[in-house]
């Protein structure tokens, strides 16, 4: 008789595999583990061999129904045959564990074939030979792949190349292919490691490790850390309710001098002292009538801050005879007797109007007509009637006032996709778009794309500028804050106005309004804005969400282009709404956009879901450029996304399919990128040159927002908004050799080559305010600032890598906000 333990062991042996990885050894080990077997009378006998003792077991197992999948058939050539796929799999595993890139090993396996001599050996020997052959091939083509440090040094020694650590620091070189920094031969192992982690490699002697003073937004007494911006009404990020903000502004106006009194004039809304209406006025403030400002000149002058050094910008730069802010001006001490260069005296209360240096000011009469919905827009009405579209952006009563009847149709029609390019119902022909080819185009940017910033870009070589995005509905209401966004400086030679709206009746009326009231070279419709509030209203990127949105997109472009007689229409779009390549629709829209009435288009290489995360997809932009050129009747396409240097621009323009590239955040971080592209060089700008840019911004800000207390604080706020981007720039001389900065690489905290360069690199609000104080004086005690935007392409992995280096990231300090920039 046999021992039951031995039978169980033998059963386990039988079901084990017999492959080349030692199946025989496993069987022998199991038999030895069973030990000697008794014959039933206590005598010990040697255990039988598995082959001789397996007959009864096989017949016994044959009667049992196997569980699970049947055993695989034996491999060709018997049980000792070696599968080449197994050899490649194990060899690849060995090399990847040593540090070779998986893609490189896979390519090596495809390129190197085993020799006939290798096949004749055992599995382990084949694996060893295969690993050596693959390693030799990888070292031969070392410049194509990421290799371990030891293997890379071995390859360089064979070729007579010195190690990177022993090379002297050379001149900073730009790569032709800007998106593949890791493949640069000149990068050190440290730089390669940091780039893989999403961190910008900075020379070790400049890196600040373990110091968080430059790694987050710091409290400085004027910056609030409350839950600012958590409520929709808290647009200024003050942490206060809308009612509290209104009350605070009303209190400030009550002690501010009336603009009429500041110019020595009489206020038409002032009450006469002693009248019944004056009895209810606040004592000591001098408020009277319906005017909300103070008329007590003595009280205002006693509380007014000291004047700033320098001359009044309106008397020195604009060469005017009267400062429009009078005694409210923070340079009032330099006004003197208001004498001109000719020596003629100019009284404060003169009725002579000073000419505006800016264009597109909204007339009072037009503003009142818009506020009452009494401004006639006949061409838009004609276009909407021809397209059988209802005017749904106004009420029935307002429509009756404007058109004579309550024209509000519920059914929307369509002209169809076969409509010719110049339709008979469209008044006139489509005006040609400006020549964008080869020109530097600065993107429209919410909040930070103001006029002083655009003037800074023009000084550095910008050819085309666009206003900040304005909401079409607010323009039609006559909102002065919205109309202030479309102002144009005379230095802006090619200027466009960007508007946002998602319905054809709204955009047709806005298009005619801009065509008749605004001096611009083109009107751009933003159909790529990712802001939640904009998409919730059916505008922006939501037009690409579904078929209904795409239909509204078509009708909007058709109606708007036909409502404008002299101004061409362009569109700005994203790849799609969702982050799914199968749902990208930009190529379909661009193939038809010219037939709808668009004269040019801009494509941002991201979706609405991506916002500003990850890199822009320039491969898809290039594909859309070919579609727009061939199927889109030669529609000029402008690419947008992550252009940060001359090499980026040249790479994207190399194919010749794009008209030009739009530069957005690249110009925010370093506006001299425009100079680099123009002059085809890399500019290692000094800290003094960077500070001069902010000084000029302060002067332009006072010229634009005013030289009174309110204008100065507004200039300070927008300068801080700009610094929330410029501090991300890392000077070229501080980078490791062979490294170029990109928007997706997170900079490490560092110390500059001088104190000013270190200060400009700080992301502390206190440091930003200290820089503004150099040109605008000390801020008011009530001044507080919180960055409104925080859009970046940094990865979460890069933040974790900085934490491993002992550096706190700005996101951990609460400095990064939800991105609210337009698309």
C-alpha positions in Angstrom: 0.0 0.0 0.0 1.0 3.6 -0.6 1.0 6.4 1.9 -1.8 8.9 1.4 0.7 11.7 1.8 2.7 10.5 -1.1 -0.3 10.1 -3.3 -1.3 13.7 -2.5 2.2 14.9 -3.3 2.2 13.0 -6.5 -1.1 14.5 -7.5 0.3 18.0 -7.0 3.3 17.1 -9.0 1.1 15.9 -11.9 -0.9 19.0 -12.1 2.2 21.2 -12.1 3.5 22.6 -15.4 6.4 21.1 -17.3 7.7 24.2 -18.9 11.3 25.3 -19.4 11.5 27.1 -16.0 12.2 24.0 -13.9 9.1 21.8 -14.0 11.3 18.7 -13.6 13.1 20.1 -10.6 9.8 20.8 -8.9 8.5 17.3 -9.4 11.8 15.8 -8.0 11.6 18.1 -5.0 8.0 17.1 -4.3 8.9 13.4 -4.4 11.9 13.9 -2.1 9.7 15.9 0.3 7.2 12.9 0.6 10.0 10.8 2.2 10.2 7.0 2.3 6.9 5.0 2.0 5.9 2.0 4.2 4.6 -1.2 2.7 1.9 -1.8 5.3 4.0 -4.0 7.6 6.3 -1.3 8.8 9.0 -1.9 6.3 10.4 1.1 4.4 10.7 1.0 0.7 12.0 3.6 -1.8 9.3 5.7 -3.4 8.5 4.7 -6.9 9.4 7.0 -9.8 6.6 9.4 -10.9 6.5 7.9 -14.4 6.0 4.3 -13.1 3.5 5.2 -10.4 1.4 7.6 -12.4 -0.6 5.0 -14.3 -3.2 4.3 -11.6 -3.4 8.0 -10.8 -3.9 9.0 -14.4 -6.7 6.4 -14.8 -8.2 7.6 -11.5 -8.0 11.3 -12.6 -9.5 10.4 -16.0 -12.7 9.4 -14.2 -12.9 12.8 -12.5 -14.3 15.8 -14.4 -11.6 18.5 -14.5 -12.4 21.9 -12.9 -11.7 25.1 -14.7 -10.0 25.5 -18.1 -8.3 22.4 -19.6 -4.5 22.2 -19.5 -2.8 23.9 -22.4 -1.4 21.7 -25.2 2.2 20.8 -25.0 4.6 23.2 -26.8 6.2 22.2 -30.1 9.3 20.2 -29.8 8.4 18.5 -26.6 8.4 19.7 -23.0 12.0 21.1 -23.1 11.3 23.6 -26.1 11.9 27.3 -25.3 9.4 29.9 -26.4 11.2 33.0 -27.9 8.5 35.2 -26.5 9.2 34.0 -23.0 12.9 34.8 -23.5 12.1 38.4 -24.7 9.7 38.9 -21.9 12.2 37.9 -19.2 15.1 39.7 -20.9 13.0 42.9 -21.1 12.1 42.6 -17.4 15.8 42.3 -16.5 16.7 45.4 -18.5 13.8 47.6 -17.2 14.8 46.7 -13.7 18.3 48.0 -14.4 16.8 51.4 -15.5 16.3 51.1 -19.3 13.2 52.7 -20.7 10.5 50.2 -21.6 10.0 51.8 -25.0 13.7 51.6 -25.7 13.8 47.9 -24.7 10.8 47.1 -26.9 12.4 48.8 -29.9 15.6 46.8 -29.2 13.7 43.5 -29.1 12.1 44.4 -32.5 15.5 45.3 -34.1 17.7 42.5 -32.7 16.9 38.9 -33.7 18.3 35.9 -31.9 21.0 33.8 -33.7 20.6 30.1 -34.4 23.3 29.4 -31.9 21.2 31.1 -29.2 18.2 28.9 -29.8 20.1 25.7 -29.2 20.9 26.6 -25.5 18.8 26.4 -22.4 16.3 29.0 -21.3 18.5 30.7 -18.8 21.4 30.8 -21.2 19.2 32.2 -24.0 17.9 34.9 -21.6 21.5 35.9 -20.6 22.6 36.1 -24.3 19.5 38.0 -25.2 20.0 40.6 -22.5 23.6 41.2 -23.6 22.6 41.6 -27.2 19.8 44.1 -26.4 22.2 46.0 -24.1 24.8 46.3 -26.9 22.2 47.7 -29.3 20.9 50.2 -26.7 24.4 51.5 -26.0 25.0 51.8 -29.8 22.0 54.1 -30.1 22.3 55.8 -26.7 21.3 59.2 -28.0 17.8 58.0 -28.8 16.8 56.6 -25.4 16.9 57.3 -21.7 19.6 55.1 -20.2 20.8 54.4 -16.7 23.7 56.6 -15.5 26.3 53.8 -15.6 25.2 52.7 -19.1 25.3 56.3 -20.4 28.8 56.8 -19.0 29.9 53.6 -20.7 28.5 54.7 -24.0 30.2 58.1 -23.8 33.6 56.5 -22.8 33.4 54.3 -25.9 32.8 57.4 -28.1 35.4 59.6 -26.3 32.8 62.0 -24.9 33.4 63.6 -21.5 30.9 63.2 -18.7 28.3 66.0 -18.3 29.4 66.6 -14.7 32.9 67.6 -15.9 31.8 69.8 -18.7 32.2 73.6 -18.2 29.0 75.7 -18.3 28.5 76.7 -21.9 26.2 79.1 -23.7 22.5 78.5 -23.3 21.3 76.7 -26.5 17.7 76.4 -27.7 16.5 73.1 -29.1 14.6 72.8 -32.4 12.1 70.4 -30.9 10.9 72.3 -27.9 8.5 69.7 -26.5 11.2 67.0 -26.0 13.5 68.5 -23.5 14.6 65.1 -22.2 16.1 64.0 -25.4 18.7 66.8 -25.4 22.2 65.3 -25.4 23.6 68.1 -23.2 21.3 67.6 -20.2 22.8 66.3 -17.1 21.3 63.4 -15.2 20.0 65.8 -12.5 18.3 67.9 -15.2 16.8 64.8 -16.8 15.4 63.6 -13.5 13.9 67.0 -12.6 12.3 67.4 -16.1 10.7 64.0 -15.7 9.3 65.1 -12.5 7.9 68.3 -14.1 10.4 70.6 -12.5 12.5 73.3 -14.2 16.2 72.5 -13.6 18.0 75.4 -12.1 21.7 75.4 -11.4 22.4 74.0 -7.9 24.2 77.0 -6.7 21.1 79.1 -7.1 18.5 76.7 -5.8 17.0 77.5 -2.4 16.3 74.2 -0.6 14.3 73.9 2.6 13.2 77.6 2.6 9.6 78.3 2.1 9.8 82.1 2.2 9.6 82.2 -1.6 7.2 79.2 -2.0 3.8 80.6 -1.2 1.7 83.7 -0.8 2.7 85.2 2.5 0.6 87.2 5.0 1.7 90.9 5.0 -1.1 92.7 6.9 -2.8 93.8 3.7 -3.6 90.4 2.3 -6.6 88.4 3.5 -6.4 84.7 4.1 -10.2 84.3 4.6 -12.3 82.3 2.3 -12.1 85.0 -0.4 -13.6 84.2 -3.7 -15.7 81.3 -2.4 -18.9 83.2 -3.1 -20.0 84.3 -6.5 -20.6 87.8 -5.3 -17.1 88.3 -3.9 -15.5 89.2 -7.2 -12.8 91.3 -5.6 -11.7 88.4 -3.4 -12.1 90.6 -0.2 -13.9 88.0 1.9 -16.7 90.4 2.5 -20.4 90.2 1.5 -21.7 92.2 -1.4 -23.7 94.4 1.0 -20.6 95.1 3.1 -18.6 96.0 0.0 -21.2 98.4 -1.2 -21.4 100.1 2.2 -17.6 100.4 2.3 -17.5 102.0 -1.2 -20.3 104.4 -0.2 -18.4 105.5 2.9 -15.3 106.1 0.8 -17.2 108.2 -1.7 -18.7 110.3 1.1 -15.2 111.6 2.1 -13.9 111.9 -1.5 -14.1 115.2 -3.2 -16.7 115.8 -5.9 -15.0 115.8 -9.4 -16.7 119.0 -10.3 -15.5 120.8 -7.1 -12.0 119.4 -7.7 -12.0 121.3 -11.0 -13.3 124.5 -9.5 -16.8 124.1 -10.9 -20.2 124.1 -9.3 -21.9 120.7 -8.8 -25.3 120.7 -10.5 -26.6 118.1 -8.0 -25.5 120.0 -4.9 -28.1 121.1 -2.4 -28.2 124.7 -1.2 -27.4 125.1 2.5 -30.4 126.1 4.6 -32.8 124.2 2.3 -35.1 121.5 3.8 -33.2 118.9 1.8 -29.9 119.9 3.4 -31.1 119.3 7.0 -30.9 115.5 6.5 -27.3 115.6 5.2 -24.4 114.2 7.2 -22.8 116.8 9.4 -19.2 117.6 8.7 -19.1 115.8 5.4 -20.7 118.4 3.3 -22.8 116.0 1.3 -25.7 117.8 -0.4 -28.4 117.1 -3.0 -28.2 113.8 -4.8 -24.4 114.0 -5.2 -22.7 111.2 -3.3 -19.4 112.9 -3.0 -18.1 115.4 -0.5 -18.1 119.1 -1.2 -16.0 120.2 1.8 -12.8 121.2 0.1 -10.9 122.0 3.3 -11.7 118.6 4.9 -10.6 116.8 1.8 -7.3 118.6 1.5 -6.5 117.9 5.2 -7.1 114.2 4.8 -5.5 113.9 1.4 -2.3 111.7 1.2 1.0 113.5 0.3 1.7 114.0 -3.3 3.8 111.5 -5.3 7.2 112.6 -6.7 7.3 113.5 -10.4 5.0 115.4 -12.7 1.4 115.0 -13.5 1.0 112.5 -16.4 -1.8 114.5 -18.0 0.2 117.7 -18.1 3.6 116.2 -19.0 2.8 113.1 -21.1 -0.4 114.2 -22.9 0.7 117.8 -23.1 -2.7 119.0 -21.8 -3.5 122.4 -20.3 -5.8 121.0 -17.5 -5.5 117.9 -15.4 -8.9 116.2 -15.5 -8.6 115.3 -11.8 -7.8 118.8 -10.5 -7.2 118.9 -6.8 -7.9 115.1 -6.5 -4.7 114.5 -8.4 -1.9 113.0 -6.4 0.5 115.3 -8.4 -1.6 118.4 -7.6 1.5 120.2 -6.2 3.1 120.2 -9.6 0.1 121.8 -11.3 1.2 125.3 -10.2 -0.8 128.0 -11.9 -1.7 125.6 -14.7 0.5 127.4 -17.2 1.2 126.0 -20.6 4.5 126.0 -22.3 3.7 129.3 -23.9 3.2 130.9 -20.6 -0.5 131.4 -20.9 -2.5 131.0 -17.7 -5.2 128.4 -17.6 -7.9 128.7 -14.9 -9.1 125.6 -13.1 -12.7 126.0 -14.0 -12.2 126.4 -17.7 -14.8 124.7 -19.9 -12.2 123.6 -22.5 -12.3 119.8 -22.9 -9.1 117.9 -22.8 -8.8 115.5 -25.8 -8.9 111.8 -25.0 -5.7 110.0 -25.8 -7.7 106.8 -26.0 -10.4 105.8 -28.5 -13.8 104.0 -28.2 -15.3 106.1 -25.5 -19.0 105.6 -25.1 -21.0 108.8 -25.6 -23.5 109.7 -22.9 -26.4 109.8 -25.3 -25.6 106.4 -26.7 -25.2 105.0 -23.2 -28.6 106.3 -22.2 -30.2 104.8 -25.3 -28.6 101.4 -24.7 -29.7 101.5 -21.0 -33.3 102.1 -22.1 -33.2 99.7 -25.1 -34.0 102.6 -27.4 -31.0 102.3 -29.7 -32.1 101.2 -33.2 -30.2 98.4 -34.8 -31.9 98.0 -38.2 -29.3 95.9 -40.0 -29.4 93.2 -37.2 -33.1 93.2 -37.4 -33.0 92.7 -41.1 -30.6 89.8 -40.9 -32.5 88.0 -38.1 -35.7 88.4 -40.1 -34.1 86.9 -43.2 -32.8 84.0 -41.2 -36.2 83.5 -39.5 -34.6 83.9 -36.1 -36.5 85.3 -33.1 -35.2 88.3 -31.0 -35.1 86.6 -27.7 -32.6 88.8 -25.9 -35.2 91.5 -25.2 -38.6 91.4 -23.7 -41.9 91.8 -25.7 -42.3 95.3 -24.4 -38.8 96.3 -25.4 -39.2 94.7 -28.8 -42.3 96.6 -29.3 -40.6 99.9 -28.5 -37.7 99.1 -30.9 -39.4 97.5 -33.8 -43.0 98.7 -33.5 -44.4 95.2 -32.7 -43.8 92.5 -30.2 -41.7 90.3 -32.6 -40.8 87.2 -30.6 -41.0 84.0 -32.6 -40.5 80.8 -30.7 -39.3 78.7 -33.7 -35.8 79.3 -34.9 -35.0 78.6 -38.6 -31.8 78.0 -40.5 -30.4 79.1 -43.9 -28.9 75.6 -44.3 -25.3 74.5 -44.8 -25.4 75.1 -48.6 -25.7 78.9 -48.3 -23.1 80.6 -50.5 -20.2 82.6 -48.9 -21.8 86.0 -49.7 -25.5 85.6 -49.2 -28.0 88.0 -50.8 -29.5 88.8 -47.5 -26.2 89.9 -46.1 -25.9 93.7 -46.5 -22.7 94.3 -48.5 -19.8 92.0 -49.0 -17.6 90.4 -46.2 -14.8 92.8 -45.5 -11.3 91.2 -45.7 -9.6 90.3 -42.4 -6.3 92.0 -41.5 -3.2 90.3 -42.8 -2.2 88.1 -39.8 0.6 86.2 -41.6 3.9 86.5 -39.8 2.7 89.1 -37.3 3.0 88.7 -33.6 -0.5 88.3 -32.1 -1.0 88.9 -28.3 -4.0 86.9 -27.0 -7.0 88.5 -25.3 -6.5 87.9 -21.5 -9.1 88.6 -18.9 -8.1 91.1 -16.2 -4.4 91.1 -17.0 -4.8 91.9 -20.7 -5.6 95.6 -20.0 -4.4 98.6 -22.0 -1.1 99.3 -20.0 -0.1 95.6 -20.5 -0.9 95.7 -24.2 1.2 98.9 -24.5 4.1 97.0 -22.9 3.7 94.2 -25.5 3.7 96.7 -28.3 7.0 98.2 -27.1 8.5 94.7 -27.2 7.3 94.0 -30.8 3.6 93.0 -30.8 1.8 93.6 -34.0 -1.8 92.6 -33.2 -3.6 93.2 -29.9 -7.1 92.4 -28.7 -9.2 93.9 -25.9 -10.2 91.9 -22.9 -13.2 89.7 -23.4 -16.4 91.7 -23.1 -19.8 90.1 -22.6 -22.2 91.0 -25.4 -25.2 91.3 -23.1 -23.4 93.9 -21.0 -22.4 96.0 -24.0 -25.9 96.1 -25.2 -27.0 97.3 -21.8 -24.6 100.3 -21.9 -22.6 99.0 -19.0 -19.7 101.5 -18.7 -17.4 99.0 -17.0 -17.8 96.7 -19.9 -17.3 99.4 -22.5 -14.1 100.4 -20.7 -12.7 97.0 -21.8 -12.9 97.9 -25.5 -10.9 101.1 -25.4 -8.0 101.4 -27.8 -4.7 103.2 -27.6 -3.4 105.0 -30.7 -0.3 102.9 -30.5 -2.4 99.7 -31.2 -2.1 99.6 -35.0 -4.1 96.4 -35.5 -6.7 96.1 -32.8 -9.6 93.7 -32.3 -12.5 93.6 -29.9 -13.3 90.2 -28.4 -16.9 89.5 -27.3 -18.6 86.5 -25.8 -22.2 85.3 -26.4 -23.9 82.2 -27.5 -27.1 83.2 -29.3 -27.5 84.6 -32.8 -30.0 87.3 -32.0 -27.8 88.6 -29.1 -24.6 88.5 -31.2 -26.1 90.0 -34.3 -27.3 93.1 -32.4 -23.9 93.3 -30.6 -22.1 93.0 -33.9 -23.9 95.9 -35.5 -23.4 98.0 -32.3 -19.6 97.4 -32.5 -19.5 98.0 -36.2 -21.0 101.4 -35.8 -19.7 102.6 -32.4 -16.2 101.2 -32.1 -13.0 101.7 -34.0 -11.5 98.3 -34.4 -9.9 96.2 -37.2 -11.9 93.0 -36.5 -14.4 91.6 -34.0 -13.5 88.2 -32.5 -16.1 85.9 -30.9 -14.7 83.8 -28.0 -16.1 80.3 -28.5 -13.5 78.7 -26.3 -13.9 80.4 -22.9 -13.9 77.6 -20.2 -15.2 79.7 -17.3 -18.1 78.0 -15.6 -20.3 81.1 -15.5 -19.9 81.7 -19.2 -20.6 78.1 -20.2 -23.6 78.1 -17.9 -25.1 80.9 -20.1 -24.7 78.8 -23.2 -21.6 80.8 -24.5 -17.9 80.1 -24.7 -16.8 76.5 -25.0 -20.3 75.2 -24.3 -21.1 75.7 -28.0 -19.0 72.6 -28.7 -20.8 70.4 -26.1 -23.4 68.8 -28.3 -25.2 69.1 -31.7 -27.5 71.8 -30.4 -24.6 73.9 -29.4 -22.8 73.4 -32.7 -26.0 74.5 -34.5 -26.1 77.7 -32.4 -22.4 78.2 -33.2 -23.2 78.2 -36.9 -26.2 80.5 -36.6 -24.2 82.9 -34.4 -21.4 83.2 -36.8 -23.8 83.6 -39.8 -25.9 86.3 -38.1 -23.0 88.3 -36.6 -21.0 88.4 -39.8 -24.0 89.6 -41.8 -25.0 92.3 -39.2 -21.6 94.0 -39.6 -20.9 96.0 -42.7 -17.3 97.2 -42.4 -15.7 95.1 -39.7 -14.6 91.5 -40.4 -15.4 88.7 -38.0 -13.0 86.1 -36.5 -13.6 83.3 -34.1 -11.5 81.7 -31.3 -12.3 78.1 -30.5 -10.9 75.1 -28.6 -10.5 71.5 -29.8 -13.7 70.4 -28.2 -15.7 70.3 -24.9 -14.7 67.0 -23.4 -11.2 65.5 -23.0 -11.9 62.7 -25.5 -10.1 62.7 -28.9 -13.1 61.0 -30.5 -15.2 64.1 -29.5 -12.9 66.8 -30.9 -15.0 68.9 -33.3 -12.7 71.8 -34.2 -11.6 70.3 -37.5 -15.3 70.1 -38.5 -16.0 73.7 -37.5 -13.0 75.0 -39.3 -14.0 73.3 -42.5 -17.2 75.2 -42.6 -16.4 78.4 -40.7 -15.5 80.5 -43.8 -18.8 79.6 -45.5 -20.6 80.8 -42.3 -18.9 84.2 -42.5 -15.7 84.0 -40.5 -12.6 85.5 -42.1 -10.1 83.9 -39.8 -10.0 81.6 -36.8 -7.8 80.9 -33.8 -7.5 77.4 -32.3 -6.4 76.8 -28.7 -4.8 73.3 -28.5 -6.8 72.2 -25.4 -10.4 71.2 -24.6 -12.7 72.9 -22.2 -12.2 70.0 -19.7 -8.5 70.5 -19.8 -8.6 74.3 -19.2 -4.9 74.9 -19.0 -3.7 71.6 -17.7 -1.2 69.5 -19.7 0.5 70.7 -22.9 -1.3 72.1 -25.9 -1.9 69.6 -28.7 0.0 71.1 -31.6 -0.3 67.9 -33.7 -4.0 68.4 -33.7 -3.6 72.2 -34.5 -1.4 71.2 -37.5 -4.1 68.8 -38.7 -6.7 71.5 -38.4 -4.5 73.9 -40.3 -4.4 71.5 -43.2 -8.2 71.1 -43.0 -8.8 74.8 -42.9 -6.5 75.4 -45.9 -8.0 72.6 -48.1 -11.6 72.1 -47.0 -12.1 75.5 -45.4 -11.7 77.6 -48.6 -8.3 78.9 -47.4 -9.4 80.0 -43.9 -6.4 81.6 -42.1 -5.8 79.6 -38.9 -3.8 80.9 -35.9 -2.4 78.5 -33.4 -2.5 79.1 -29.7 -0.9 77.3 -26.7 2.4 77.3 -24.8 4.5 79.5 -27.0 7.2 80.6 -24.7 10.2 81.4 -26.9 11.7 81.8 -30.3 12.3 78.1 -30.7 8.6 77.3 -29.9 7.4 79.8 -32.5 9.8 78.6 -35.2 8.9 75.0 -34.6 5.1 75.6 -34.9 5.5 77.8 -38.0 7.9 75.5 -39.8 5.2 73.6 -41.8 3.8 76.8 -43.3 0.2 75.8 -42.7 -0.4 78.2 -39.9 -0.9 82.0 -40.4 0.8 82.9 -37.2 0.8 81.9 -33.5 -1.1 83.7 -30.7 0.9 84.3 -27.6 -0.9 84.4 -24.2 0.6 83.4 -21.0 4.0 83.4 -22.5 3.7 87.2 -23.0 2.3 87.5 -19.4 5.3 85.7 -17.9 7.9 87.5 -20.1 6.6 90.1 -22.5 10.1 90.3 -24.1 9.3 86.9 -25.7 8.0 89.1 -28.5 11.4 90.7 -28.9 13.1 87.2 -28.8 10.8 86.1 -31.7 11.4 89.3 -33.7 15.1 89.2 -33.3 15.4 85.4 -33.3 17.5 85.2 -30.1 17.3 84.3 -26.5 17.4 87.3 -24.2 19.0 87.0 -20.8 17.3 90.1 -19.5 18.7 91.8 -16.4 16.7 92.7 -13.3 17.0 96.4 -13.9 15.6 96.0 -17.4 12.7 94.0 -15.9 12.1 96.7 -13.3 12.0 99.4 -16.0 9.1 97.5 -17.6 7.0 97.8 -14.4 8.0 101.5 -14.1 6.6 102.1 -17.5 3.5 100.1 -16.7 2.9 102.3 -13.7 3.1 105.4 -15.9 0.7 103.9 -18.4 -1.6 102.8 -15.6 -1.9 106.4 -14.3 -2.5 107.6 -17.8 -5.3 105.0 -18.2 -7.0 104.7 -14.8 -6.3 108.2 -13.5 -3.9 110.0 -11.2 -6.2 110.4 -8.3 -6.2 108.0 -5.3 -8.6 105.6 -6.9 -6.6 105.5 -10.1 -3.3 104.8 -8.2 -4.8 101.9 -6.2 -6.3 100.5 -9.4 -2.9 100.7 -11.1 -1.3 99.0 -8.1 -3.9 96.2 -8.1 -3.4 95.4 -11.8 0.4 95.6 -11.5 0.1 92.9 -8.7 -2.1 90.8 -10.9 0.6 90.9 -13.6 3.3 90.1 -11.1 1.4 86.9 -10.2 2.6 85.7 -13.6 6.0 87.5 -14.1 7.5 85.9 -10.9 7.4 82.5 -12.7 10.1 83.6 -15.1 13.5 82.1 -14.4 16.5 84.0 -16.0 18.3 82.2 -18.7 21.6 82.5 -16.9 20.3 80.5 -13.9 19.2 77.5 -15.8 21.3 74.3 -16.2 23.2 74.0 -19.4 21.0 72.9 -22.3 17.7 73.6 -20.5 15.0 76.0 -21.7 12.0 77.1 -19.7 8.6 75.9 -20.6 5.2 76.7 -19.2 4.6 73.1 -18.0 7.8 73.0 -15.9 7.4 74.2 -12.3 10.2 76.5 -11.3 12.2 75.8 -8.1 12.6 78.5 -5.5 16.0 80.2 -6.2 18.2 83.1 -5.3 18.9 85.5 -8.2 22.2 86.9 -9.3 21.4 90.1 -7.3 18.9 91.2 -4.7 16.5 92.7 -7.2 16.4 89.6 -9.3 15.5 87.6 -6.1 12.8 90.1 -5.3 11.3 89.8 -8.8 11.2 86.0 -8.4 9.2 86.1 -5.1 5.6 85.0 -5.1 4.9 86.8 -1.9 2.1 89.5 -2.1 4.1 91.6 0.3 7.1 91.7 -2.1 4.8 92.6 -5.0 3.3 95.5 -3.1 6.8 96.7 -2.2 7.7 96.8 -5.9 4.6 98.9 -6.7 5.5 101.3 -3.8 8.7 102.2 -5.8 6.5 104.0 -8.4 3.1 104.5 -6.7 4.0 105.2 -3.1 2.8 103.4 -0.1 -0.6 101.7 -0.5 -3.6 102.9 1.4 -4.3 101.2 4.8 -7.4 99.6 3.4 -5.6 98.1 0.4 -5.7 94.3 0.1 -4.9 92.0 -2.8 -5.5 88.4 -3.7 -4.5 87.0 -7.2 -7.6 86.6 -9.2 -6.2 84.1 -11.6 -3.9 81.1 -11.1 -3.9 79.3 -14.5 -0.8 77.1 -15.1 0.1 73.9 -16.7 2.0 72.5 -13.7 1.4 68.8 -12.8 0.5 67.6 -9.4 3.5 65.3 -9.6 5.8 68.3 -9.8 4.3 69.7 -6.5 4.9 66.3 -4.8 8.5 66.3 -6.1 9.1 69.7 -4.6 7.7 68.5 -1.3 10.3 65.7 -1.4 13.0 68.3 -1.8 11.7 70.1 1.3 10.0 73.0 -0.6 6.4 74.0 0.1 4.4 74.6 -3.1 2.2 77.6 -3.7 -0.9 75.4 -3.9 -0.3 74.2 -0.3 -0.1 77.7 0.9 -3.4 78.5 -0.7 -2.0 80.7 -3.5 -3.4 78.9 -6.5 -7.0 79.6 -7.4 -9.4 78.1 -9.9 -8.5 79.3 -13.3 -10.9 81.9 -14.7 -9.1 83.1 -17.7 -10.8 83.1 -21.0 -10.0 80.6 -23.7 
